[in-house]
């Protein structure tokens, strides 16, 4: 039996965007079928992966998860509300909880930090949801350090944040100690950089030229994707300040592969220090391509 205290898999959270959308630059599977989702959730529970990350913006992901999970499940569920226009955070929460077939959520976050900055009343709604027992932890998903600094300056101290983090994108490391002073739970995403690490660098457009030498170095160490996934995940789980690493999969084989590879604790050489890469190249919403 695996010692959960020393098992890096215990830090994994299951991302669900693939359950509702075709997602990722290396995704050749499309949206994950419901039967496959059911088996993924079963295996995740068996492996003691007990957190599910979803969002209103993930297509039909919430409906899929809510339609499959039994009432007696032990998963903690985190969801996010998008740009809400003239609606309210509370109404979006109710819609998400209905789709997920739950009364309360472990975490509820703003998916668009800039909108939260522009509309601080949304934070008050989040606080009210927490105070009334509908949400255990509130927070926001971030893309830039500037967003984090502004939100903290406005007094929006999160119980939970989600930030991009991987071997090439360590921008938020400097913020981790400050967040821990507030006992903030830190979730990271993009361990695989939306699958870019699994794409042959020579097939990528010139936009990615700043990344290509590093991608080649990484792939030279782990040419097999089955081992590479473990090295990329372990880089994240090995950071003591990171509480959860959110990773999505399309198939049960991918999930089992990630679990096995991560438990081997493979390390990447040559990436002990942060690499200075233009933020524009690191943020997928700036990428010129969305398909493999």
Secondary structure, 3 states (H helix, E strand, C coil): CCCHHHCHHHHEEEECHHHHCCCCCCCCCCCCCHHHHHHHHHHHHHCCCCEEECCCCCCCHHHHHHHHCCCCCCCEEEEEECCCCCCCHHHHHHHHHHHHCCCCEEEEEECCHHHHHHCCHHHHHHHHHHHCCCEEEEEEECCCHHHHHHHHHCCCCCCEEEEECECCECCCHHHHHHHHHCCCEEEEECCCHHHHHHCCHHHCCHHHHHHHHHHHHHHHHCCCHHHHHHHHHHHHHCCCCCCEEEEECCCHHHHHHHHHHHHCCCCCCCCCCCCCCCHHHHCHHHCCCCCC
